Amino acid sequence: MKEMDLKSKQCKKRVFVQQESKRPCLPHLLHREFTQKKPNVFWVGDITQIKTGRLNFYLCVIIDLFSRKIIAHRLSGQCTNNLVINTFNDAYELRGQPKGLSFHSDRGGQYISHEYQELLRFYGVKQSCSKAYNPYDNAVVESFFSRLKKEEINCGQFEDFLDLKMKISKYMDFYNNYCPHESLGNMTPNQKEIEYFSK
């Protein structure tokens, strides 16, 4: 890196303050057990805001903890219940409507909304949520968003919504196919799943 005059990108360390919340709390079933033995046991999801010029967009993702694979994502100009509902529907159909599934998220209003809870109950999915103001309970998604912004979002200019959507989709493909994870034995998410299903 020194010979090629390359420098790593650094992000400011975020400080989180524990506070009490008056929002109703769902069970915290995950307990930071971020390593799973097979696919479709625990999915995790979250939303992040992406600022481009004067516009704000919202990216919702769902990750399978077994392989760290991004199994669904959606970009929207509005942070609504429909954003998380549609993203989950995408993931659920793409994964063949798995049984015995649990889903973990933070306590954002979209995830604890009546509509979202009803959706998970309809599919027979157990819902888990982080403790109040504790992002470490959902560290895998937080880490992914940090990486996405450092490697893609903060590096370029985006002409409009469609341009941003296209570049995010390309990054998701890159992440799933070409980004090895130490927690996966230096395999990529797709390699991890291919290895599992080949057995």
MARBA-3410 file (N, C-alpha, C, O; in Angstrom, 1 decimal):
199
0.8,-1.2,0.0,0.0,0.0,0.0,0.9,1.3,0.0,0.5,2.3,-0.6 ~ 2.0,1.2,0.7,2.9,2.4,0.8,3.5,2.6,-0.6,3.6,3.8,-1.0 ~ 3.9,1.6,-1.3,4.5,1.7,-2.6,3.6,2.3,-3.6,3.9,3.0,-4.5 ~ 2.3,1.9,-3.5,1.3,2.4,-4.4,0.6,3.7,-3.9,-0.4,4.1,-4.6 ~ 1.0,4.2,-2.8,0.5,5.4,-2.2,-1.0,5.3,-1.9,-1.8,6.2,-2.2
-1.4,4.1,-1.4,-2.8,3.8,-1.0,-2.9,4.1,0.5,-2.1,3.7,1.3 ~ -4.1,4.6,0.8,-4.4,4.9,2.3,-5.7,4.3,2.6,-6.7,4.4,1.8 ~ -5.9,3.8,3.8,-7.1,3.2,4.2,-8.1,4.4,4.6,-7.6,5.4,5.0 ~ -9.4,4.1,4.4,-10.4,5.1,4.7,-10.8,4.9,6.1,-11.1,3.8,6.6 ~ -10.9,6.0,6.9,-11.2,5.9,8.3,-12.5,6.7,8.5,-12.8,7.7,7.9
-13.3,6.1,9.4,-14.6,6.8,9.8,-14.5,7.2,11.3,-13.8,6.6,12.1 ~ -15.1,8.3,11.6,-15.1,8.7,13.0,-15.9,7.7,13.9,-16.9,7.2,13.4 ~ -15.3,7.4,15.0,-16.0,6.5,15.9,-17.2,7.1,16.5,-17.2,8.2,17.0 ~ -18.3,6.3,16.4,-19.6,6.8,16.9,-19.7,6.4,18.4,-19.3,5.4,18.8 ~ -20.3,7.3,19.2,-20.5,7.1,20.6,-22.0,7.0,20.8,-22.8,7.8,20.5
-22.4,5.9,21.5,-23.8,5.6,21.7,-24.1,5.7,23.2,-23.3,5.3,24.1 ~ -25.2,6.4,23.5,-25.6,6.6,24.9,-26.8,5.8,25.2,-27.8,5.9,24.5 ~ -26.7,5.0,26.3,-27.9,4.2,26.7,-28.9,5.1,27.3,-28.6,5.8,28.2 ~ -30.1,4.9,26.8,-31.2,5.7,27.4,-32.4,4.8,27.6,-32.5,3.7,26.9 ~ -33.3,5.2,28.4,-34.6,4.4,28.5,-35.5,4.8,27.4,-35.6,5.9,26.9
-36.3,3.8,27.0,-37.3,4.0,25.9,-38.6,3.7,26.4,-38.8,2.7,27.1 ~ -39.6,4.5,25.9,-41.0,4.2,26.3,-41.7,3.3,25.3,-42.9,2.9,25.4 ~ -40.9,2.9,24.2,-41.5,2.0,23.2,-41.7,0.6,23.7,-40.8,0.2,24.5 ~ -42.7,-0.1,23.3,-42.9,-1.5,23.8,-41.7,-2.3,23.3,-41.4,-2.2,22.1 ~ -41.2,-3.2,24.1,-40.1,-4.0,23.7,-40.5,-5.4,23.4,-41.2,-6.1,24.1
-40.0,-5.9,22.2,-40.2,-7.3,21.8,-39.1,-8.1,22.4,-38.1,-7.5,22.8 ~ -39.2,-9.4,22.5,-38.1,-10.2,23.1,-36.8,-10.1,22.3,-36.8,-9.9,21.1 ~ -35.7,-10.1,23.1,-34.4,-10.0,22.5,-33.9,-11.5,22.4,-33.2,-12.0,23.3 ~ -34.2,-12.1,21.3,-34.0,-13.6,21.1,-32.6,-13.9,20.6,-32.1,-15.0,20.8 ~ -31.9,-12.9,19.9,-30.7,-13.1,19.3,-29.5,-13.2,20.3,-28.6,-14.1,20.1
-29.5,-12.4,21.3,-28.5,-12.3,22.3,-27.0,-12.3,21.7,-26.1,-12.9,22.2 ~ -26.9,-11.5,20.6,-25.6,-11.3,19.9,-25.0,-12.6,19.5,-23.7,-12.7,19.4 ~ -25.8,-13.6,19.2,-25.2,-14.9,18.7,-25.2,-14.7,17.1,-26.1,-15.2,16.4 ~ -24.2,-14.1,16.7,-24.1,-13.7,15.2,-23.6,-14.8,14.3,-23.6,-14.7,13.1 ~ -23.2,-15.9,14.9,-22.8,-17.1,14.1,-23.9,-18.2,14.2,-24.3,-18.6,15.3
-24.4,-18.5,13.0,-25.5,-19.5,12.9,-25.0,-20.7,12.1,-24.1,-20.6,11.3 ~ -25.5,-21.9,12.4,-25.0,-23.1,11.8,-25.6,-23.5,10.5,-25.1,-24.3,9.7 ~ -26.7,-22.8,10.1,-27.3,-23.1,8.8,-28.1,-21.8,8.3,-28.4,-21.0,9.1 ~ -28.5,-21.8,7.0,-29.2,-20.6,6.5,-30.6,-20.6,7.0,-31.2,-21.6,7.5 ~ -31.2,-19.4,7.0,-32.6,-19.2,7.3,-33.0,-19.5,8.7,-34.1,-20.0,8.9
-32.1,-19.3,9.6,-32.4,-19.5,11.0,-32.6,-18.1,11.6,-33.6,-17.9,12.3 ~ -31.7,-17.2,11.4,-31.8,-15.8,11.9,-31.4,-14.8,10.8,-30.3,-14.9,10.3 ~ -32.4,-14.0,10.5,-32.1,-12.9,9.6,-32.0,-11.6,10.5,-32.7,-11.5,11.5 ~ -31.2,-10.6,10.0,-31.2,-9.3,10.7,-31.4,-8.3,9.7,-31.1,-8.4,8.5 ~ -32.0,-7.2,10.1,-32.3,-6.1,9.2,-32.3,-4.7,9.8,-32.3,-4.6,11.0
-32.2,-3.7,9.0,-32.1,-2.3,9.5,-32.3,-1.4,8.3,-32.3,-1.8,7.1 ~ -32.4,-0.1,8.6,-32.5,1.0,7.7,-31.4,2.0,7.9,-31.1,2.3,9.1 ~ -30.9,2.5,6.9,-29.9,3.6,7.0,-30.3,4.8,6.1,-30.8,4.5,5.0 ~ -29.9,6.0,6.5,-30.2,7.1,5.7,-29.0,7.4,4.8,-27.8,7.4,5.2 ~ -29.3,7.8,3.5,-28.2,8.1,2.6,-28.5,9.5,2.1,-29.5,9.8,1.5
-27.6,10.4,2.3,-27.7,11.8,1.8,-27.0,12.0,0.5,-25.8,11.7,0.4 ~ -27.7,12.5,-0.5,-27.0,12.9,-1.7,-27.5,14.3,-2.1,-28.6,14.5,-2.6 ~ -26.5,15.2,-1.9,-26.9,16.6,-2.1,-27.9,17.1,-1.2,-27.7,17.0,0.1 ~ -29.0,17.6,-1.7,-30.1,18.0,-0.8,-31.2,17.0,-0.5,-32.1,17.2,0.2 ~ -31.0,15.8,-1.1,-32.0,14.7,-1.0,-31.6,13.7,0.0,-30.4,13.4,0.1
-32.5,13.1,0.6,-32.3,12.0,1.6,-33.0,10.7,1.0,-34.2,10.8,0.6 ~ -32.3,9.6,1.0,-32.9,8.3,0.7,-32.7,7.4,1.8,-31.8,7.6,2.7 ~ -33.4,6.3,1.8,-33.4,5.3,2.9,-33.2,3.9,2.3,-34.0,3.4,1.4 ~ -32.2,3.2,2.8,-31.8,1.9,2.3,-32.2,0.9,3.4,-31.7,1.0,4.6 ~ -33.0,-0.1,3.1,-33.4,-1.2,4.0,-32.7,-2.5,3.5,-32.8,-2.8,2.3
-32.0,-3.2,4.4,-31.4,-4.5,4.0,-31.8,-5.6,4.9,-32.2,-5.3,6.1 ~ -31.7,-6.8,4.4,-31.9,-8.0,5.3,-30.7,-8.9,5.0,-30.4,-9.2,3.8 ~ -30.0,-9.4,6.1,-28.8,-10.2,6.0,-29.1,-11.6,6.7,-29.7,-11.6,7.8 ~ -28.7,-12.7,6.1,-28.7,-14.0,6.7,-27.5,-14.1,7.5,-26.4,-14.1,7.0 ~ -27.6,-14.3,8.8,-26.4,-14.4,9.7,-25.5,-15.6,9.4,-24.3,-15.5,9.7
-26.1,-16.6,8.8,-25.2,-17.8,8.5,-24.1,-17.5,7.5,-23.0,-17.8,7.7 ~ -24.5,-16.7,6.5,-23.5,-16.5,5.4,-23.1,-15.0,5.3,-22.3,-14.6,4.5 ~ -23.8,-14.1,6.1,-23.6,-12.7,6.0,-24.1,-12.2,4.6,-23.7,-11.1,4.2 ~ -24.9,-13.0,3.9,-25.4,-12.6,2.6,-26.5,-11.5,2.7,-27.4,-11.7,3.5 ~ -26.4,-10.5,1.8,-27.5,-9.6,1.6,-28.6,-10.3,0.8,-28.4,-10.4,-0.4
-29.7,-10.7,1.4,-30.6,-11.5,0.7,-31.7,-10.6,0.1,-32.5,-11.0,-0.8 ~ -31.9,-9.4,0.6,-32.8,-8.4,0.0,-32.5,-7.0,0.4,-31.9,-6.8,1.5 ~ -32.7,-6.1,-0.5,-32.6,-4.7,-0.1,-33.5,-3.8,-1.0,-33.9,-4.2,-2.1 ~ -33.9,-2.7,-0.4,-34.7,-1.7,-1.1,-34.3,-0.3,-0.8,-33.9,-0.1,0.3 ~ -34.4,0.5,-1.8,-34.1,2.0,-1.6,-35.3,2.8,-1.9,-36.1,2.5,-2.8
-35.6,3.8,-1.0,-36.8,4.5,-1.1,-36.5,6.0,-0.7,-35.6,6.3,0.0 ~ -37.4,6.9,-1.2,-37.3,8.3,-0.8,-38.0,8.5,0.5,-37.9,9.6,1.1 ~ -38.7,7.5,1.0,-39.5,7.7,2.3,-39.2,6.5,3.2,-39.1,5.3,2.8 ~ -39.0,6.8,4.5,-38.8,5.8,5.5,-40.1,5.4,6.1,-40.5,5.9,7.2 ~ -40.8,4.5,5.5,-42.2,4.1,5.9,-42.2,2.6,6.3,-41.3,1.8,6.1
-43.4,2.2,6.8,-43.6,0.8,7.1,-43.5,0.0,5.9,-43.0,-1.2,5.9 ~ -44.0,0.5,4.8,-44.0,-0.3,3.5,-42.5,-0.6,3.1,-42.3,-1.6,2.4 ~ -41.6,0.2,3.4,-40.2,-0.1,3.0,-39.7,-1.4,3.7,-39.2,-2.2,3.0 ~ -39.9,-1.5,5.0,-39.5,-2.7,5.6,-40.4,-3.9,5.3,-39.9,-5.1,5.2 ~ -41.7,-3.7,5.1,-42.6,-4.8,4.7,-42.2,-5.4,3.3,-42.1,-6.6,3.2
-42.0,-4.5,2.4,-41.7,-4.9,1.0,-40.3,-5.6,0.9,-40.1,-6.6,0.2 ~ -39.4,-5.1,1.7,-38.0,-5.7,1.8,-38.1,-7.1,2.3,-37.5,-8.1,1.8 ~ -38.9,-7.3,3.4,-39.1,-8.6,4.0,-39.8,-9.6,3.0,-39.4,-10.7,2.9 ~ -40.8,-9.1,2.4,-41.5,-9.9,1.4,-40.6,-10.4,0.3,-40.6,-11.5,-0.2 ~ -39.7,-9.5,-0.2,-38.7,-9.9,-1.2,-37.8,-11.0,-0.7,-37.7,-12.0,-1.4
-37.3,-10.8,0.5,-36.4,-11.8,1.1,-37.1,-13.2,1.3,-36.6,-14.2,1.0 ~ -38.3,-13.1,1.8,-39.1,-14.3,2.1,-39.4,-15.1,0.8,-39.3,-16.4,0.9 ~ -39.7,-14.5,-0.2,-40.0,-15.2,-1.5,-38.7,-15.7,-2.1,-38.6,-16.8,-2.6 ~ -37.6,-14.9,-2.1,-36.4,-15.3,-2.7,-35.8,-16.5,-2.0,-35.1,-17.3,-2.6 ~ -36.0,-16.6,-0.7,-35.5,-17.7,0.1,-36.4,-18.9,0.2,-36.2,-19.9,0.9
-37.5,-18.9,-0.6,-38.4,-20.0,-0.7,-39.3,-20.2,0.5,-39.7,-21.3,0.8 ~ -39.7,-19.1,1.1,-40.6,-19.1,2.3,-40.2,-20.1,3.4,-40.9,-21.0,3.7 ~ -39.0,-19.8,4.0,-38.4,-20.7,5.0,-39.3,-20.8,6.2,-39.9,-19.9,6.6 ~ -39.2,-22.0,6.8,-39.9,-22.3,8.1,-38.9,-22.2,9.2,-37.7,-22.3,9.0 ~ -39.4,-21.9,10.5,-38.5,-21.9,11.6,-37.6,-20.7,11.7,-36.5,-20.7,12.2
-38.0,-19.6,11.0,-37.2,-18.4,10.9,-37.4,-17.4,12.0,-38.5,-17.2,12.5 ~ -36.3,-16.7,12.4,-36.4,-15.6,13.3,-35.8,-14.4,12.7,-34.9,-14.5,11.9 ~ -36.4,-13.2,13.0,-35.9,-11.9,12.4,-35.6,-11.0,13.5,-36.4,-10.7,14.4 ~ -34.4,-10.4,13.4,-33.9,-9.4,14.5,-33.7,-8.0,13.9,-33.2,-7.9,12.7 ~ -34.1,-7.0,14.6,-33.9,-5.6,14.2,-33.8,-4.8,15.4,-33.8,-5.2,16.5
-33.5,-3.5,15.2,-33.6,-2.5,16.3,-35.1,-2.2,16.6,-36.0,-2.9,16.1 ~ -35.3,-1.2,17.4,-36.7,-0.9,17.9,-37.2,0.3,17.1,-38.0,1.0,17.6 ~ -36.8,0.4,15.9,-37.3,1.5,15.0,-38.8,1.4,14.8,-39.3,0.3,14.8 ~ -39.5,2.5,14.6,-40.9,2.5,14.5,-41.5,1.6,13.4,-42.5,1.0,13.6 ~ -40.7,1.5,12.3,-41.2,0.7,11.2,-41.2,-0.8,11.6,-42.1,-1.6,11.2
-40.3,-1.2,12.4,-40.1,-2.6,12.8,-41.1,-3.0,13.9,-41.5,-4.2,14.1 ~ -41.5,-2.1,14.8,-42.4,-2.4,15.9,-43.8,-2.0,15.5,-44.7,-2.0,16.4 ~ -44.0,-1.6,14.3,-45.4,-1.2,13.8,-46.3,-2.4,13.8,-45.9,-3.5,13.7 ~ -47.6,-2.1,14.0,-48.6,-3.2,14.0,-48.6,-3.9,12.7,-48.7,-5.2,12.7 ~ -48.4,-3.2,11.6,-48.4,-3.9,10.2,-47.2,-4.8,10.1,-47.4,-5.9,9.5
-46.1,-4.4,10.6,-44.9,-5.3,10.4,-45.0,-6.5,11.3,-44.7,-7.6,10.9 ~ -45.4,-6.3,12.5,-45.6,-7.4,13.4,-46.6,-8.4,12.9,-46.5,-9.6,13.1 ~ -47.7,-7.9,12.3,-48.7,-8.8,11.8,-48.2,-9.6,10.6,-48.5,-10.8,10.4 ~ -47.3,-9.0,9.8,-46.7,-9.7,8.6,-45.9,-10.9,9.1,-46.0,-12.0,8.6 ~ -45.0,-10.6,10.1,-44.2,-11.7,10.6,-45.0,-12.8,11.3,-44.7,-14.0,11.1
-46.1,-12.4,12.0,-47.0,-13.5,12.6,-47.6,-14.3,11.5,-47.8,-15.5,11.6 ~ -48.0,-13.6,10.4,-48.7,-14.3,9.3,-47.8,-15.4,8.7,-48.2,-16.5,8.3 ~ -46.5,-15.0,8.6,-45.5,-16.0,8.0,-45.0,-17.0,9.1,-44.2,-17.9,8.7 ~ -45.3,-16.8,10.3,-44.8,-17.7,11.3,-43.4,-17.4,11.7,-42.7,-18.3,12.1 ~ -43.0,-16.1,11.6,-41.6,-15.7,11.9,-41.5,-15.2,13.3,-42.3,-14.3,13.7
-40.6,-15.6,14.1,-40.4,-15.1,15.4,-39.7,-13.7,15.3,-38.7,-13.6,14.6 ~ -40.1,-12.7,16.0,-39.5,-11.4,16.0,-38.7,-11.1,17.2,-39.1,-11.4,18.4 ~ -37.5,-10.6,17.0,-36.6,-10.2,18.1,-36.2,-8.8,17.9,-36.1,-8.3,16.7 ~ -35.9,-8.1,19.0,-35.5,-6.7,18.8,-34.3,-6.4,19.8,-34.2,-7.0,20.9 ~ -33.5,-5.4,19.4,-32.4,-5.0,20.2,-32.9,-4.3,21.5,-34.1,-3.8,21.5
-32.0,-4.2,22.5,-32.4,-3.4,23.6,-32.4,-1.9,23.2,-31.8,-1.6,22.2 ~ -33.0,-1.1,24.0,-33.1,0.3,23.6,-31.8,1.0,23.4,-30.9,0.9,24.3 ~ -31.6,1.7,22.3,-30.4,2.5,22.0,-29.1,1.7,22.1,-28.1,2.2,22.7 ~ -29.2,0.4,21.7,-28.0,-0.4,21.8,-27.7,-1.0,20.4,-28.2,-2.1,20.1 ~ -27.0,-0.3,19.5,-26.7,-0.8,18.2,-25.8,-2.1,18.2,-25.8,-2.8,17.1
-25.1,-2.4,19.2,-24.2,-3.5,19.3,-25.1,-4.8,19.2,-24.5,-5.9,18.9 ~ -26.3,-4.8,19.6,-27.2,-5.9,19.5,-27.5,-6.3,18.0,-28.0,-7.4,17.7 ~ -27.2,-5.4,17.1,-27.5,-5.6,15.7,-26.2,-5.2,14.9,-26.2,-4.6,13.9 ~ -25.1,-5.7,15.5,-23.8,-5.2,15.0,-23.4,-5.6,13.5,-22.7,-4.9,12.8 ~ -24.0,-6.8,13.1,-23.7,-7.2,11.7,-24.2,-6.2,10.7,-23.5,-5.9,9.7
-25.4,-5.8,10.9,-26.0,-4.8,9.9,-25.3,-3.5,10.1,-25.0,-2.8,9.0 ~ -25.0,-3.0,11.3,-24.3,-1.8,11.5,-23.0,-1.8,10.8,-22.5,-0.8,10.2 ~ -22.3,-2.9,10.9,-21.0,-3.0,10.3,-21.1,-3.0,8.8,-20.2,-2.4,8.1 ~ -22.1,-3.6,8.2,-22.3,-3.6,6.8,-22.6,-2.2,6.3,-22.0,-1.8,5.3 ~ -23.4,-1.5,7.0,-23.7,-0.1,6.5,-22.5,0.8,6.6,-22.3,1.6,5.7
-21.7,0.6,7.6,-20.4,1.3,7.7,-19.5,1.0,6.5,-18.9,2.0,5.9 ~ -19.4,-0.2,6.2,-18.6,-0.6,5.0,-19.1,-0.1,3.7,-18.4,0.4,2.9 ~ -20.4,-0.2,3.5,-21.1,0.3,2.3,-20.8,1.8,2.1,-20.4,2.3,1.0 ~ -21.0,2.6,3.2,-20.8,4.0,3.1,-19.3,4.4,2.8,-19.0,5.3,2.1 ~ -18.4,3.7,3.5,-17.0,3.9,3.3,-16.5,3.6,1.9,-15.7,4.3,1.3
-17.0,2.4,1.4,-16.4,1.9,0.2,-17.2,2.4,-1.1,-16.6,2.4,-2.2 ~ -18.4,2.8,-0.9,-19.2,3.2,-2.1,-19.9,4.6,-2.0,-19.7,5.4,-2.8 ~ -20.7,4.8,-0.9,-21.5,6.0,-0.9,-20.7,7.2,-0.7,-20.9,8.2,-1.4 ~ -19.7,7.2,0.2,-18.9,8.4,0.4,-17.9,8.7,-0.6,-17.1,9.7,-0.5 ~ -17.7,7.8,-1.6,-16.7,7.9,-2.6,-17.1,8.5,-3.9,-16.3,9.0,-4.7
-18.4,8.6,-4.1,-18.9,9.0,-5.5,-20.0,10.0,-5.4,-20.5,10.4,-4.4 ~ -20.3,10.5,-6.6,-21.4,11.4,-6.8,-22.5,10.6,-7.5,-22.3,9.7,-8.4 ~ -23.8,10.9,-7.2,-24.9,10.2,-7.8,-25.8,11.2,-8.5,-26.2,12.3,-7.9 ~ -26.1,10.9,-9.7,-26.9,11.9,-10.5,-28.3,12.0,-10.0,-28.9,13.1,-10.0 ~ -28.9,10.9,-9.7,-30.3,10.9,-9.2,-30.6,9.6,-8.5,-29.7,8.8,-8.2
-31.9,9.4,-8.2,-32.3,8.2,-7.5,-32.0,6.9,-8.2,-31.5,5.9,-7.6 ~ -32.2,6.9,-9.5,-31.9,5.7,-10.3,-30.5,5.4,-10.4,-30.1,4.2,-10.3 ~ -29.6,6.4,-10.4,-28.2,6.2,-10.4,-27.7,5.6,-9.1,-26.9,4.7,-9.1 ~ -28.2,6.2,-8.0,-27.9,5.6,-6.7,-28.4,4.2,-6.5,-27.6,3.4,-6.0 ~ -29.6,3.9,-7.0,-30.1,2.6,-6.9,-29.3,1.6,-7.6,-29.0,0.5,-7.2
-28.9,1.9,-8.8,-28.1,1.0,-9.7,-26.7,0.7,-9.0,-26.3,-0.4,-9.0 ~ -26.1,1.8,-8.5,-24.7,1.6,-7.9,-24.8,0.8,-6.6,-23.9,0.0,-6.3 ~ -25.9,1.0,-5.8,-26.1,0.2,-4.6,-26.3,-1.3,-5.0,-25.7,-2.2,-4.4 ~ -27.1,-1.5,-6.0,-27.3,-2.9,-6.5,-26.0,-3.6,-6.9,-25.8,-4.8,-6.6 ~ -25.2,-2.8,-7.6,-23.9,-3.4,-8.1,-23.0,-3.7,-6.9,-22.3,-4.7,-6.8
-23.1,-2.8,-5.9,-22.2,-3.1,-4.7,-22.7,-4.3,-3.9,-21.9,-5.1,-3.4 ~ -24.0,-4.5,-3.9,-24.6,-5.7,-3.2,-24.1,-7.0,-3.9,-23.7,-7.9,-3.2 ~ -24.1,-6.9,-5.2,-23.6,-8.1,-6.0,-22.1,-8.3,-5.7,-21.6,-9.4,-5.5 ~ -21.3,-7.2,-5.7,-19.9,-7.3,-5.3,-19.7,-7.9,-3.9,-18.8,-8.7,-3.7 ~ -20.5,-7.4,-3.0,-20.3,-7.8,-1.6,-20.6,-9.3,-1.4,-19.9,-10.0,-0.8
-21.7,-9.8,-2.1,-22.1,-11.2,-1.9,-21.1,-12.1,-2.6,-20.9,-13.3,-2.2 ~ -20.5,-11.6,-3.7,-19.7,-12.5,-4.5,-18.2,-12.4,-4.4,-17.5,-13.4,-4.6 ~ -17.7,-11.3,-3.9,-16.3,-11.0,-3.9,-15.7,-10.6,-2.6,-14.5,-10.4,-2.5 ~ -16.5,-10.4,-1.5,-16.0,-9.9,-0.2,-15.8,-11.1,0.8,-16.8,-11.5,1.3 ~ -14.6,-11.5,1.0,-14.4,-12.6,2.0,-14.6,-12.1,3.4,-14.3,-10.9,3.7
-15.1,-13.0,4.3,-15.3,-12.6,5.7,-14.4,-13.5,6.6,-14.4,-14.7,6.4 ~ -13.7,-12.9,7.5,-12.9,-13.7,8.4,-13.8,-14.7,9.2,-13.4,-15.8,9.5 ~ -15.0,-14.3,9.6,-15.9,-15.1,10.3,-16.4,-16.3,9.5,-17.0,-17.2,10.1 ~ -16.2,-16.2,8.2,-16.7,-17.3,7.3,-15.5,-18.1,6.8,-15.6,-18.9,5.8 ~ -14.4,-18.0,7.5,-13.2,-18.7,7.0,-12.6,-18.2,5.7,-12.1,-18.9,4.9
-12.8,-16.8,5.6,-12.3,-16.1,4.4,-13.0,-16.5,3.1,-12.5,-16.4,2.0 ~ -14.3,-17.0,3.3,-15.1,-17.2,2.1,-16.1,-16.0,1.9,-16.3,-15.2,2.9 ~ -16.6,-15.8,0.7,-17.6,-14.8,0.5,-18.9,-15.4,0.9,-19.1,-16.6,1.1 ~ -19.9,-14.5,1.0,-21.3,-15.0,1.4,-21.8,-16.1,0.5,-22.3,-17.1,0.9 ~ -21.7,-15.9,-0.8,-22.2,-16.9,-1.8,-21.4,-18.2,-1.7,-21.9,-19.2,-1.8
-20.1,-18.1,-1.5,-19.2,-19.3,-1.4,-19.7,-20.1,-0.2,-19.7,-21.3,-0.2 ~ -20.0,-19.4,0.9,-20.4,-20.1,2.1,-21.7,-20.8,1.9,-21.9,-22.0,2.4 ~ -22.6,-20.2,1.2,-23.9,-20.9,0.9,-23.7,-22.0,-0.1,-24.3,-23.1,0.1 ~ -22.9,-21.8,-1.1,-22.7,-22.9,-2.0,-22.0,-24.1,-1.3,-22.4,-25.3,-1.6 ~ -21.1,-23.9,-0.4,-20.5,-25.0,0.3,-21.5,-25.7,1.1,-21.5,-26.9,1.2
-22.4,-25.0,1.8,-23.4,-25.6,2.7,-24.4,-26.5,1.8,-24.6,-27.6,2.2 ~ -24.9,-25.9,0.8,-25.9,-26.6,0.0,-25.3,-27.8,-0.8,-26.0,-28.7,-1.2 ~ -24.0,-27.7,-1.1,-23.4,-28.8,-1.8,-23.2,-30.1,-1.0,-23.1,-31.2,-1.5 ~ -23.3,-29.9,0.4,-23.2,-31.0,1.3,-24.6,-31.7,1.5,-24.7,-32.6,2.2
END
